[in-house]
Structure formats: structure tokens, C-alpha cells
Amino acid sequence: MSIQWFPGHMHRARKQIALVMAKVDVVIEVLDARLPGYSENPLLRELRGPRPCLKVLNKSDLADPAVTAAWMDFFRECGTVPMEISATSPKDAKRILGTLPGMVKERNFLMQPVNCLIVGIPNVGKSTLMNTLVGRKVARAANQAAITTKQKRVHVNDELTLYDTPGVLWPKIESVTASYMLAGSGAVRETAMDNAEVAARVGDYLLREYPGLLKERYKITDLPQNGIDLLEALGRKRGCLIKGGEVDVTKAAGILLNELRAGQIGRISLQKPPAPKAA
Ligand SMILES: Nc1nc2c(ncn2[C@@H]2O[C@H](COP(=O)(O)OP(=O)(O)OP(=O)(O)O)[C@@H](O)[C@H]2O)c(=O)[nH]1
């Protein structure tokens, strides 16, 4: 499975971002701390060009702290400015507001506010961050991909104007693993994917990387070998049965994905940074 989910509003958003980019001084790219590499949109990198960019690794409260620390090192080594955050945290918003001015190149129009564009893939927390940065609810945030479909501009103060943009993926996500993990993280509308297939592939990964957390959450002592069998076992534990005693795999898949996204299985990262190149 590779994901091709690029609905009309994303086409429009891409055009709007390209238009507004001309007057943007600094970009905040919101990445998902659980999968910072997969959630880095190549389309947005192209649109941003050479503008300074603060990469915030959001939802760090849901990610595996050791893996996030490795990602922070990775981004620093790549020469980018990373920040690990939780978009709901006013303390983190303050750190961002304190960092932005130093990133903006000297301008002739000192009296004009700095224009800052918030970009990122769907459901990564852009609107939540916008609300926390502004200190009140100015953008609708919800646990569903593609809630924001129009660009929004807010004057924070005389020094800063923020633009929130709709979440954008790219027309074709080539990597099959990236597709499954992005879908597992909640970046793709469920109508555009096969939930059971996504949950089985994410299950394969969890069995490999986080067996202890699965055992603890689902009280399964002998973990199965693969994601499909994990859905079977989980379905039986949770009573997701249909006529004849068979497991309702779709229901079991929904449970696994919802609990993963809510952090109920534990703090889980869905991607590790590439290993450092040998000297
Ligand atoms: N646990 C946790 N949840 C978060 C965090 N930031 C955002 N969320 C949740 O993630 C979901 C998506 O947040 P939004 O702010 O709507 O995301 P968005 O990027 O604007 O989404 P689109 O409209 O699809 O572009 C919401 O349920 C938020 O409450 C965070 O730091 N930690």
C-alpha cells in the first residue's frame, strides 16, 4: 500500500502557501515527534526555499523519549534548528516565541511585524500550536486529519503575525513503510486507507520494537509473531467477536490504532533516525 491522499483542499493549500511565502520571514514546520522523518513533507521544503525554519517535534509527550533525543541530535547534525515540544504547553510556546526573532534575517522594514508561517502534515498539531502561541482559541483543532481547510492569519502583537495553514501531504508517498506509519499516526483520513491493513503493519512494528508495552497493555503473555495474529489475539481479549466466534478484525484494528494514537499503549516512536555515517 502506498498512500495517495491529496484532496482538492490540499491542492488549494499548496497554491496558497506558495503565494503567501513571498512575504514570510520565518517558517515553523510542525513535525510529529513519533515519526519526524516521515512527517517532513518534501513539498513544503521546496515551497519554503532558503527561508529560516524552526522544526518543532510536536506530540513529544506521546513519543519514546530516547528516540526523540536521537532525532534531536540528528537534526542538529544536519544543521537545522529543532525543538521538542507539546503544542498544548504554554511553556513550549514561550520558548518558540523567544527563538523566532533570532532566526529572522535583518530587514529594511523593522517597523513591520515578523510574518511566521506554520506548516506541516495533517493532524500534526498546527492549529493547537497556533492557539497556544496566541493564548486563546483562534483555530479549530480536532483529532481528525484535515480539519483545517483554509489559511488563517492572526496578529499576535506588533511584532508577530502568524499564519496557520491546512495540513498538506504530498501527491504520492512512495515509501510503503512511511505510508503505513503516517496512517498509523493519524495523518491520513480513515476513509482513504484500509484500517486493518494499517493496524497489521503497525502491529508488526510494535511487536518488534515495543513487545513489553503490548504485553502489559493487552495482557497477552505469549505474543504472536505478526501483526495480523496480534489483531486476532487483541480482538479475543477485548471481545470483538462476530457470529461464529470469529474476531472482528476491523474493530480490533480500530482499538489498536486509537489506543496507539492516544498514548494508551505507552510512549511509542514509529521511526528511528538513520544511523550516523561511519567516520
Ligand atoms: N498528546 C498530544 N496531542 C496533541 C498535541 N498537539 C496536538 N494534539 C492533538 O492532535 C490532534 C490534532 O491537532 P490539530 O491542532 O487539529 O492538528 P492540525 O495539524 O491543525 O490538523 P489539520 O487540520 O489536519 O491540518 C488534536 O486532537 C490535538 O488535541 C500534543 O503536543 N500532544
The ligand as a MOL file (V3000), in Angstrom:
LIG
                    3D

  0  0  0     0  0            999 V3000
M  V30 BEGIN CTAB
M  V30 COUNTS 32 34 0 0 0
M  V30 BEGIN ATOM
M  V30 1 N -0.8780 14.3530 23.0330 0
M  V30 2 C -0.7960 15.4280 22.2700 0
M  V30 3 N -1.8120 15.7210 21.4250 0
M  V30 4 C -1.6880 16.8150 20.6430 0
M  V30 5 C -0.5690 17.6830 20.7060 0
M  V30 6 N -0.7480 18.6730 19.7980 0
M  V30 7 C -1.9270 18.4390 19.2090 0
M  V30 8 N -2.5140 17.3290 19.7010 0
M  V30 9 C -3.8020 16.7430 19.3140 0
M  V30 10 O -3.6850 16.3390 17.9460 0
M  V30 11 C -4.9440 16.4910 17.2710 0
M  V30 12 C -4.7320 17.3120 16.0050 0
M  V30 13 O -4.3950 18.6420 16.3620 0
M  V30 14 P -4.6710 19.8780 15.3740 0
M  V30 15 O -4.0930 21.0760 16.0300 0
M  V30 16 O -6.1130 19.9130 14.9710 0
M  V30 17 O -3.7870 19.4420 14.1240 0
M  V30 18 P -3.6100 20.2010 12.7210 0
M  V30 19 O -2.1970 19.9730 12.3170 0
M  V30 20 O -4.0540 21.6160 12.7940 0
M  V30 21 O -4.5870 19.3390 11.8100 0
M  V30 22 P -5.1550 19.5890 10.3090 0
M  V30 23 O -6.3940 20.4100 10.4360 0
M  V30 24 O -5.4240 18.1990 9.8280 0
M  V30 25 O -4.0980 20.2260 9.4920 0
M  V30 26 C -5.8800 17.1400 18.2910 0
M  V30 27 O -6.6680 16.1190 18.8770 0
M  V30 28 C -4.9480 17.7460 19.3330 0
M  V30 29 O -5.5170 17.8240 20.6160 0
M  V30 30 C 0.4920 17.3500 21.6260 0
M  V30 31 O 1.5140 18.0100 21.7450 0
M  V30 32 N 0.3160 16.2160 22.3710 0
M  V30 END ATOM
M  V30 BEGIN BOND
M  V30 1 1 1 2
M  V30 2 2 2 3
M  V30 3 1 2 32
M  V30 4 1 3 4
M  V30 5 2 4 5
M  V30 6 1 4 8
M  V30 7 1 5 6
M  V30 8 1 5 30
M  V30 9 2 6 7
M  V30 10 1 7 8
M  V30 11 1 8 9
M  V30 12 1 9 10
M  V30 13 1 9 28
M  V30 14 1 10 11
M  V30 15 1 11 12
M  V30 16 1 11 26
M  V30 17 1 12 13
M  V30 18 1 13 14
M  V30 19 2 14 15
M  V30 20 1 14 16
M  V30 21 1 14 17
M  V30 22 1 17 18
M  V30 23 2 18 19
M  V30 24 1 18 20
M  V30 25 1 18 21
M  V30 26 1 21 22
M  V30 27 2 22 23
M  V30 28 1 22 24
M  V30 29 1 22 25
M  V30 30 1 26 27
M  V30 31 1 26 28
M  V30 32 1 28 29
M  V30 33 2 30 31
M  V30 34 1 30 32
M  V30 END BOND
M  V30 END CTAB
M  END
